[in-house]
Amino acid sequence: MPQLEQFVTPVDAVVSRMRALDEALPERDGIAVFNRVYLAVTEAVDRGIDTGRFTDARAAITLDVRFAERYLRAVEAVADERRPPACWRPLFQYRRHPGVRPLQFALAGINAHIGHDLALAVVDTCRTLGCEPVDVEDEFDRVGDLLVSLEERIREDLMPGPDLLQIADPLTHLLGAWSLERARDATWTAARALWALRGLPDVAGEFTERLDTAVGFAGRMLLTPLPD
């Protein structure tokens, strides 16, 4: 399948960059916590492509790569002492805060990436492939299904154990206010709106900026420091 091969290399490159970050960052760093989660998701998507889980592999790979590139560009921006998008700023600002728990880091990263980056990645994908959002909806849904299936495991792996019951109640209350499924539904609506506004760059830019700000605000709430 020569037409598909040109899209495979970028996926491998994305995975390699995430693995390099995993090796370079301290384990407790908030970006490292999210990166491990996202690496697992990306590898799961890659396996799904290899096993035929996606109807349109070309669209799935393009969406996967465009999606990951937005996260990696945020990491590069901070490394270069530039400001990342507003949705990512809380995680970078609180990445070493001792009062923020690993589960909070993971979900704040997912919030930024799903709530903001995924909508823009859908638009990027449609522009790359010359198609409409409806043409990649199945791939969007399957990627979302993988994320939802991993969310429960993430919560189980990173939730405090019995020795930390003194923080379990506030953590459960805080994180219970955020839902990946609701975020995914809102993202699809945002992607369709951005696509409809593509002929109005000023309006699309304002919409994107407000989306970025709103997602960043939610991320800041998810990173509320908790007592030891």
C-alpha positions in Angstrom: 0.0 0.0 0.0 2.4 2.7 -1.2 -0.2 5.5 -0.6 -0.4 4.7 3.1 3.4 4.3 3.7 4.0 8.1 3.4 1.7 8.6 6.4 3.3 6.0 8.7 6.7 7.6 9.2 5.2 10.7 11.0 3.4 8.4 13.5 6.6 6.7 14.3 8.3 10.1 14.7 5.6 11.3 17.1 6.0 8.2 19.2 9.8 8.6 19.2 9.5 12.2 20.4 7.2 11.2 23.2 9.5 8.4 24.3 12.4 10.8 24.3 10.4 13.2 26.6 9.5 10.3 28.8 13.2 9.5 29.3 14.3 13.1 29.7 11.7 14.4 32.2 11.6 13.6 36.0 9.0 11.0 36.8 7.0 13.4 39.0 7.0 16.3 36.6 3.4 17.1 35.5 4.3 17.1 31.8 6.0 13.7 32.3 2.8 12.3 33.9 0.6 13.5 31.0 3.2 12.4 28.5 3.1 8.8 29.7 -0.6 8.8 29.4 -0.6 10.3 26.0 2.2 8.0 24.8 0.0 5.0 25.8 -2.9 6.5 23.9 -0.8 7.1 20.8 0.6 3.6 20.8 -3.0 2.2 21.2 -4.1 4.2 18.2 -1.1 3.0 16.3 -2.0 -0.6 17.1 -5.6 0.0 16.2 -4.5 1.2 12.7 -2.3 -1.8 12.3 -5.1 -4.2 13.2 -7.7 -2.5 11.0 -9.8 -0.9 13.8 -10.1 2.3 11.7 -12.1 2.2 8.5 -10.0 4.9 6.9 -6.4 4.4 8.0 -5.2 7.4 6.1 -7.6 9.7 7.9 -6.9 8.1 11.2 -3.1 8.5 10.8 -3.4 12.1 9.7 -5.7 13.0 12.6 -3.4 11.2 15.0 -0.3 13.1 13.8 -1.9 16.5 13.5 -3.3 16.0 17.0 0.0 15.0 18.6 1.9 17.8 16.8 -0.1 20.4 18.7 0.9 19.0 22.1 4.6 18.7 21.0 4.6 22.2 19.7 3.4 23.4 23.1 6.3 21.5 24.7 8.7 23.0 22.2 7.4 26.5 22.9 8.1 26.3 26.6 11.5 24.8 26.0 12.3 27.8 23.7 10.9 30.2 26.4 7.9 31.1 24.3 4.3 31.1 25.6 2.3 28.0 24.8 -1.4 28.2 24.1 -3.5 29.3 27.1 -5.0 25.8 27.5 -1.5 24.4 28.3 -0.3 27.2 30.5 -1.7 25.9 33.8 0.0 22.5 33.4 3.3 24.0 32.6 2.9 26.5 35.5 2.0 23.9 38.1 4.0 21.0 36.7 6.3 20.9 39.8 3.8 22.0 42.5 4.0 19.5 45.4 0.3 20.0 46.2 -0.9 18.8 42.8 -1.5 15.0 42.4 -0.4 12.9 39.4 -4.1 12.3 38.5 -4.7 16.0 38.3 -1.7 16.4 36.0 -2.9 13.7 33.7 -6.5 15.0 33.4 -5.4 18.6 33.1 -3.3 17.5 30.1 -6.1 15.5 28.6 -8.4 18.5 29.2 -6.0 20.8 27.2 -5.4 18.3 24.5 -9.0 17.2 24.0 -10.8 20.5 24.7 -8.6 22.6 22.5 -6.1 20.8 20.4 -8.4 18.0 19.0 -10.9 20.5 17.5 -8.1 22.3 15.7 -6.5 18.9 14.7 -9.8 17.9 13.0 -9.7 21.1 11.0 -6.0 20.5 10.1 -6.9 17.0 9.0 -9.7 18.1 6.8 -7.5 20.7 5.1 -4.8 18.2 4.6 -7.1 15.6 3.1 -9.4 17.9 1.3 -12.5 16.6 3.1 -15.3 17.6 5.5 -15.4 16.9 9.2 -18.2 14.4 8.6 -15.7 12.4 6.6 -13.4 11.9 9.6 -16.2 11.5 12.2 -15.7 7.7 12.5 -12.0 8.2 13.1 -12.7 10.9 15.6 -15.1 8.7 17.5 -12.7 5.7 17.6 -9.9 7.8 18.9 -12.3 9.2 21.5 -13.4 5.7 22.4 -9.8 4.7 23.1 -9.3 7.8 25.3 -12.5 7.1 27.3 -11.4 3.4 27.8 -8.1 4.6 29.1 -9.5 7.3 31.3 -10.9 4.7 33.8 -7.5 2.9 34.0 -5.7 6.3 34.4 -8.0 7.2 37.4 -7.4 3.7 38.9 -3.6 3.9 38.5 -3.2 7.4 39.7 -5.9 7.7 42.4 -4.4 7.9 45.9 -4.3 4.7 47.8 -5.7 3.9 51.3 -2.7 5.6 53.0 -3.8 8.9 51.4 -7.5 8.8 52.3 -7.2 12.3 53.8 -7.0 13.7 50.3 -9.2 11.3 48.4 -12.4 13.1 49.2 -11.4 16.5 47.9 -9.7 14.9 44.9 -12.7 12.8 44.0 -14.9 15.9 44.3 -12.6 18.1 42.2 -12.1 15.6 39.4 -15.7 14.4 39.4 -16.7 17.8 38.0 -14.9 17.0 34.7 -15.9 14.4 32.1 -13.9 13.3 29.1 -17.0 12.2 27.2 -18.6 15.7 27.7 -15.3 17.3 26.6 -15.2 15.1 23.5 -18.8 16.0 22.5 -18.0 19.7 23.0 -14.8 19.3 20.9 -16.7 17.8 18.0 -19.1 20.8 18.0 -16.2 23.2 18.2 -14.5 21.5 15.2 -17.6 21.7 13.1 -18.0 25.4 14.0 -14.4 26.2 13.2 -14.8 24.4 9.8 -18.0 26.4 9.1 -16.1 29.6 9.9 -13.0 28.9 7.8 -14.1 31.5 5.3 -14.2 34.1 8.1 -10.7 34.1 9.5 -11.3 37.0 12.0 -14.3 35.3 13.5 -12.6 31.9 13.5 -9.6 33.4 15.2 -11.7 34.9 17.9 -13.6 31.7 18.4 -10.3 29.8 18.7 -8.9 32.3 21.2 -12.0 32.1 23.4 -12.0 28.3 23.2 -8.3 28.3 24.2 -9.0 30.6 27.2 -12.0 28.6 28.4 -10.1 25.3 28.3 -7.2 26.9 30.1 -9.6 28.0 32.8 -10.9 24.5 33.3 -7.3 23.2 33.4 -6.5 25.7 36.2 -9.4 24.4 38.2 -8.3 20.8 37.7 -4.8 21.7 39.1 -6.1 23.2 42.3 -3.4 22.2 44.9 -4.7 19.9 47.6 -3.6 19.5 51.2 -1.1 16.8 52.1 
